Amino acid sequence: MELELLDLENEYMDIEAHGFVHSCYNVLRAGFKGVNGTVCIIEEVANIMLSCTGYASDLTKCTTAVPSDMKAIIKTAAQMVTIGDNIMHLNTQLCVPDEDSSSSWLKNGLHCTKEVLLATMSLVRRMNIIIKLSAKLPTDTASCYLDATHKVVNACNAFVPNINSCIAHMTS
């Protein structure tokens, strides 16, 4: 398992050495090593899901046609809800043990940890996409769309600080 995590670490370090994705990876890797950290990460995944579903609801209140620049952000938010759902239902989605296998509980647990980390990193990558795409929205985008998008971006930017704060409160 440590070798697999080391491979993952090298993969994510090559992408963005000091950016959003890398900082999230470091927090997630540390967080998934303990029960408190895992609980905090799962709670924050739920917050991101709520933000994305709220985004969809907020967009339905906008009265103008959806700008073409928004379509990729909307699609990414929908993907984030699906990934978050898989993480929230990890026992039936990501961590289903192989019925034909006589694998030990430890091997199954390590496999599950790896799958949840990969899914969470997939969520993080999509957060990064939303943050970057939102920064490129034209200044003439309707305020209804901008306001809704800023809520999601704020939730994405709060992901790591919220996990850190949660872990700090649980360990103090």
Salt bridges, closest charged atoms under 4 A:
GLU2 OE1 - ARG29 NH2 3.66
GLU9 OE1 - ARG29 NH1 2.63
GLU16 OE2 - LYS132 NZ 3.64
ASP58 OD1 - LYS61 NZ 3.87
ASP58 OD2 - LYS151 NZ 3.24
ASP85 OD1 - HIS89 ND1 2.99
